[in-house]
Amino acid sequence: MLTGVVFGLLSVILGAFGAHGLEDLLSGPSLESYETGVRYQMYHALLLLWLGSTSVIREKDKKWIFVSLTLGIILFSFSIYLLATDSLTSVPFKGIALLTPLGGFFLILGWTILGYRIFKYFD
């Protein structure tokens, strides 16, 4: 649950920073990408909060879901933040572009494991 809280808090902070600090510095498409990263981070922070509080999923299975979602958030959202703000730094982040779909894969994996475990719980 604490990881969900941290990701949720960071999502609010990064979202506010994007809306108020980056709106005049980034192009429209870059700002939209940044906002996508924030939105997906918040969705999955909320899922982590739920995951930590539910008894429907066994602890062993929660660990796999937790790892998948945490990796997914870091690789997906944080690579988007770096790529979207690439024009503001002298560091070329284009080389990490492959981390975004890899992060998406881990998010999908987490949801898949969750769905399977819920299906088996009610089966």
N, C-alpha and C positions, 0 to 999 in steps of 0.2 A: 504494500500500500504506500509505503514511503517513496518508492520510486515513482509511483503514479503522481503523488503530491509534488515531487521535485519537477517532473516533466510538465505537469499542469502549471505550476508556478512559472517555470521558464517559458512556457507557451504564452502566458499572459504578458510577461515582461518583453519577450521577443516580438509578440504581436503589437504591443504598444510602441515599441521602438520602431518597428516597420511602418506603422501608421503615422507616427509623428516625427520620427527622425530620418526616415529613408524616403518618404514620399516625394521629396523634391530632388533627391539624389539618384534615384533609380528610374529606369525606363518603365513604362507600363507593364510590358511582359515580365521583366525581372521582378517587379513588385508583386505581380500576380503569382509568380513562382514562389516567392518568399512567403506569401500568405498561404499558399498551398502547404508548404512545409509546416507552418504554424498550426493550421487547421488539422492536418493529419497527426501532428504531435499531440494536440489536445484530445482528439478522438481516442487515441491510444492510451493517453494518460488516464482518461476516464475508464477505459477498459481495464487497465491495470488496477485501478482502485476497486472496481467490481470484482476482479479476479482475486484480489487479496481478501475480500470480505465474504466470498461465497463458499458454501460447503458442498455445492453441487459437483465441483471438480476435485478429484483427489490431489493431495499435496504433490505427489510425484509428477502428475500431469501438469499441475500449475507451474512447476519449475520449467518444463519445456516450453510452455506458452510464454512465461515470463521472459525467458532467455530470447526466444524468437522475437517477441514484441520489443524488447529493449534494444536488441541489435537492429531491428527494423527501424525504430525511431532514430537511433543514432546515425545509421547509414543513410536512411531516406531523408529525414528532415534536415539534419545537420549538413549533409552534402548539398541540399537545395539552398540552405542559407549561404553557404560559401560560394556556390555557383551564381546565385542571384546577386551577390554583392561583389562579384569578381571585378567589376569596373571601378570599384572604390579603392582597391588595393593594388599594390605592385606585384602581388603574388598571383601567378596564373593557376587558378583552381580547375581549369578545364580538364586536367588529367584525372580528376576524381569523379568525372561524370558517370563512370560505370558503377560507382557506389550507390547511386540513386536507385537503379533497378534492382540491385542486389538487396538493398534495404526494403524495397517493395516486396521482393520475394519472401523475406523474413516476416514481414507483416502478414502476407497471405498465408504463410506457413502457420503462424500463431493463430490466425482465425480458423484455419483448417483443423488444427489440433483441437481447438476449443469446440468447434462444431461437432467433430467426431466424438469428443468426450461427453458433450451434452446429449447427443444422439444415443450413445451407449448408456448414459445415466437413466434416460427415460425409456430405454428399450426393454 
